Amino acid sequence: MCGICGIYSKERVDEEVVIRMNNNLVHRGPDGEGYYYSNNVGFGHRRLRIIDLDTGDQPIYNEDQSISIVFNGEIYNYKELSDKLIALGHKLTTKSDTETIVLLYEEYGLECVRQLNGMFAFAIWDKKKQRLLVARDRLGVKPLVYSKTHKEFLFASELRSLLASKKIETVVDDEAIAEYLTLGYIAAPKTIYKNVMKLEPGHLLLVENGGQKLTLRRYW
């Protein structure tokens, strides 16, 4: 289990906010932390070391570092994918499953998710195209929540991380409360708050224009 969080903003990202969000995920990843910042984008990652203990720290990048990823989960077919990527001319610098995702994105764009066999939630920043991709596995084993304000898009593995940003207006969703009392849980895409959503299983979300344009797509 790992933890991911991040912000894509119309303005420069406050690094302290990302650190605060990431600190609220330490229980998901006690073995290490990592950050990525590029003007209006910031990622945080908390790591539980399972695969590639020595070189698998995140964020991880493609060869020219124009694409970066933070990832929570496990890709079961990553060795086969690694062989495929090497045959296509890529030079992998780690033995981690995470690197295969970022290189698959470089090759296949949004269609990369269709080749992944596993449980995952990840965020990819494409610096050249100035777009953010967040995705969740087919059955929703790994969690991902997000929120959009008038200035930024925020995502995290857990609600507590989003709230730590102090940028989320906590307006309780009465329908979600009723659903919880009836069913014992709140079904995606709702959460207890009106302006916080769960990314549904088998879906990806493309975020553009400083976090203001969101395109939701079901891939499975």
N, C-alpha and C positions, 0 to 999 in steps of 0.2 A: 504494500500500500504506500502510495506517495501522495503529495498534495500539490496542486497547481493553482495559480491565480495570476491576474493581470489586468491591465488597463490599456485601452486604445482611446485616445482623446483628441479633441480639436486643438488642444493646447499642449504645452510641454508637461510631461508626467512628473508629478512630485515623487521622487524616489522613496521618501520616507513613508508615503502612503502604501506603496507596494511592499516595503519591508514590514509594515504593521500588519498588512493582510497576510503576508507569508508567515509571520510569527504565530498567527492564530491557527496554523496548520502543522505546527511542530509535532503534534501527536501522530500525524500521518506519516511523517518522515523524520525520524530522530537522527539519521546518520549523516545528514549534510543539507546544505542549502545552496541555491544558486540564483543569479539574477541576470536579466538582460534589459538594457535600456537603449532606446534610440529615439531621442527627441520626444515624440508624442505616443510612444509605446513603451510599456514596462511589463516584464514577466517576473514571477517568483516561482521557485520550486523547492519543495521539501522532499528529501529522498530517503527511502528505505532500500538499502542495497541488497539486491537479489541476483541480478544478472550483470556481468562485467563490473566487478567490484572496483577495479583500478581506474578505468577510463570512461565509465558510464555516467559521470556527473553531468547534470543539466543546468542550463539549456545546452542543446546540441545543434550544430549547424551543418549546412551543406558545404561543399568544397570552397566556395568563394565567400561564405558567411553572409550571403544575401537572404538566406532563409533560416529561420530559427524555430525551435520547437521546445515546449515543455509538455511532459507526458506522464500520465498516471495509468498503470496497467501492465499487461503482459501480452506480447504478440507471439503466439505459439509457432507460427510458420516463419519466424524471422530469419532462420538460417537459410531456408530455401529462397526467401526474398533477397537476402544478402548475395547469394550466388547469382541470382538474376541481375542484380544491380551491378555487380562486378563485370558480368558479361556485357553489360551495356556501356562499360567504360568508367564506372565510378570507382573511386578509391576510398574505401571505408577506413576510418581512423580509430574506430572502437569495435568492440565485439557485442555491442548492446542492440537490443531490439528497437530502441528509440531512433537510432540513426537511420534504420531502414525506412521509417515513416517519412522523415524529412526528405530523403532522396527519392522515395516513391512519389511524393508530392511534386518534386522538381521534374520528374519524368511525366507524370500523368495528371497533375493538377488535382482538382476536386475528386476525380475518380479514384484517387489513391486508396480511399477507404474501402473500396470494394475488394481489394486484394488482401486486406488484413483479417487474419483469423485469430481472434483473441478477445480480451476485455480491455477497454480503453476509454480514456477521455483525454483529449489533447488540444493544444492551441498552437497554430503555426502562423508566424508573421512572415509575410512576403514583402521584403523591403522594396524591391523593384516595382511591384504592382501596387504597393501601399494598401494591402488588404490582409485581414485577419481571418483565419479559418479555425473554427472550433467544432469538434466532432465527438460523438459518443457511440459506444459499441451497440451492436444490434439489439441486445437484450437489456441494456442499461445497467450492467453490473457496476460500472464505475460512474460516480455521480458528477454532475456539472450544473451549476446554477449561474445565472447571469442577470444583469440589469442594465438598462439604458437611461441615462439622464440627458439633459439638453446639451451637455458638453462632452460626455464620454460614455464608453461601453466598458463594463466591468464583468469579470467572470472569476469563478473560483470553484474548488472542489466542494466547499461547504458554505452554508449561509453565514456562519459566524465570521468567515473570512471577508465576505462582502460587507458585512456590518462594520467590521473593523476599519474599513476605509472612511467611515463617517460621511459618506456621500450618498447613502441610500435613505430615502424617505420611507419610514416604516409605517405604512398605512395598512392596517389589517384587512384582509379580504374575508368578508363575512361568509361568502359562499364556500370558501376553502375551509373555514372553521366548521360549517355545517357538514361539509363532505367528510371531514375528519371524524366528527361525532357520529356520523352514519356508518362510515366504512372502516374507520380506524387508521386511515392514512389519507394523504392529499395526493391525488393522482397528477402526474405530469400532464400539461406544463405548469400547473399552478403550484404556488407555495403559499405560506401563511400571509405573505405580503403581496399587495396588488402589483407592485412594480418590480418584483423579483420572479423570474421564471426558471423552471427546470428545462434543460435541453432534453427533448424526448429521446428515448432509445431509437437507434437506427436513423438518426437525423444528424445533419451538419448545418452549421450556421456560418454564412459568409458576411463579414462585417467590413464596411468600406466608409469612405468620406468622414474620417475622424470619429468613427463609432456611431454615426448617425443613420447609415443605410444598412439595414439588416435584411438578408435574404435567407429564409429557412427552407431547407430541402430535405425530403425524406429519401435516403439512398437504399433502404431495405424495408 
